[in-house]
Amino acid sequence: MKEKVIIVMGASSGIGEATVKKLAEKGAKLVIAARREERLKAIKDSLPGSEIEYKVADVSNFDEVKAVVDLALDKFGKIDVIFNNAGTMPSSYLIDGKRDDWHDMLHVNVLGVLNGIAAVLPYFVKQKSGHIITTDSVAGHYVYPGSVVYCATKSAIRAIMEGLRQEQRENNIKSSMVSPGAVRTDLYQTMKDESLKEGQLKMQNTEGYGVSSEDIANAVVYAIDTPVDVSISEIIVRPTKQSL
């Protein structure tokens, strides 16, 4: 792991932050990105001695994502892994017609992943190696009321990542998805429907329900720390008590 240069998008909190800390503990060289500069700086400052660079980036903006990739190359001379982790979940019912929220989910959850792939793939193809990891969701496997568009974005990610695997396997490029179930993070804060938000918060506060960000970060580290000829296509991590 100490030889790897890893980009983490959506690194400012939750799963991203937990993953950054675990990778830093293992000695990886890191470039972290998100929209909140103060959070990125705080994470770097909390890990003295670690090799970490940070840059503000909105994953829905390709030029900003490409700038993160360029920073990694400038500072460390190579890239081994990109973890496309940024996501949003302003869930609502279709009848509510929250078109702006649908737009945001499509641009962050789907286009954000595509931007990460597009920014790093030419370099990976040139070096004939690389690893692209994406945070998907159990919602990519099941559709449920109040989260139809969110589920659609996560289903799209499954298709994109499988297509990436098929297209780039001969170039020795790995593709992995980590699909969490209920996780105790602040993602619920992006929910706009108060009844759905209250239900999510209640579920997270239920004793024994909801895994931690660190549990998901462990799965990411596991996928990264595999031999060059082993690719973990998908890991589903859900609470034991979760039904779907």
SULSULCOR-V517735 format. One record per helix or strand of 3 or more residues. SS is the DSSP state (A for helix, B for strand). FROM is the first residue (numbers start at 1). TO is the last residue. If there is no record, write none. Layout:
ss = <SS:SS>
from = <FROM:FROM>
to = <TO:TO>
This chain:
ss = <B:A:B:A:B:A:B:A:A:B:A:A:B:A:A:A:B>
from = <5:14:29:37:52:62:81:94:99:130:138:148:173:186:194:213:234>
to = <9:25:34:45:56:76:84:96:127:135:140:171:180:190:205:224:237>
